[in-house]
């Protein structure tokens, strides 16, 4: 396992620990580890990157896409990205916690 992957995966684990008191639980999405709230995924760890669900056309979504190396999340790899999801590379892992928290907040707002 590469050092980048271990560091990125460790960061993802830290985020789960930090968000667990707010209702985040481990889960799976598209065969990858994820963070869930009430059974629905809002972040996923995939190939040293974190995908996060942020409502499209919101400030957090735009901010995530503006990060270097970030792109719309296309789990199929067939040019059909998911509208609300953004894939953020490990090089931007300092932003992961903030983005995951925004994804959790949006998920919690949707369930009210």
Long-range contacts (C-beta under 8 A, 24 or more apart in sequence): 2-48, 4-48, 4-90, 5-48, 7-90, 7-93, 8-45, 8-48, 8-49, 8-50, 8-90, 8-93, 9-45, 11-90, 11-93, 11-96, 12-45, 12-50, 12-96, 14-97, 15-43, 15-96, 15-97, 15-100, 18-97, 19-100, 19-101, 19-104, 22-101, 22-104, 22-108, 23-104, 23-108, 24-100, 24-104, 30-75, 35-100, 35-103, 35-104, 37-104, 37-107, 37-108, 37-111, 38-107, 38-111, 40-107, 40-111, 42-100, 42-103, 42-104, 42-106, 42-107, 43-99, 43-100, 43-103, 43-104, 46-75, 46-87, 48-89, 48-90, 49-87, 49-88, 49-89, 49-90, 50-87, 50-88, 50-93, 50-96, 50-99, 50-100, 51-75, 51-85, 51-86, 51-87, 51-88, 52-85, 52-86, 52-88, 52-96, 52-99, 52-100, 52-102, 52-103, 53-82, 53-84, 53-85, 53-103, 53-106, 53-107, 54-84, 54-85, 54-86, 54-99, 54-102, 54-103, 54-106, 55-84, 55-106, 56-83, 56-84, 58-106, 60-99, 60-102, 60-103, 60-106, 61-86, 63-99, 64-88, 64-95, 64-99, 67-92, 67-95, 68-92
